[in-house]
Amino acid sequence: MRKLTPTLTQSGLLAVLLQRQRYKVIQLVQRRAHRKQMHAALWNTLAWPYRALTTPRLVGDSAEPFVGTVPRRT
């Protein structure tokens, strides 16, 4: 009489392998999302001074007086 080797499904190995594969996929997705958030936070931190220096300003936004203004008489 020959001894039969159980299949993956019969031994329960298939369930274990699928469970581990699913866990690894979930971990990969979570790592990617976290990395994307960290990248965005770092980029925003580094880019705000550039944006602050290069944004267009209004004409009357300057603290310096206009050249050639006439002082008021009181």
Secondary structure, DSSP 8 states (H G I E B T S, - for coil): -------HHHHTHHHHHHHHHHHHHHHHHHHHHHHHHHHHHHHHHHHHHHHHHHS---GGG-SS--TT------
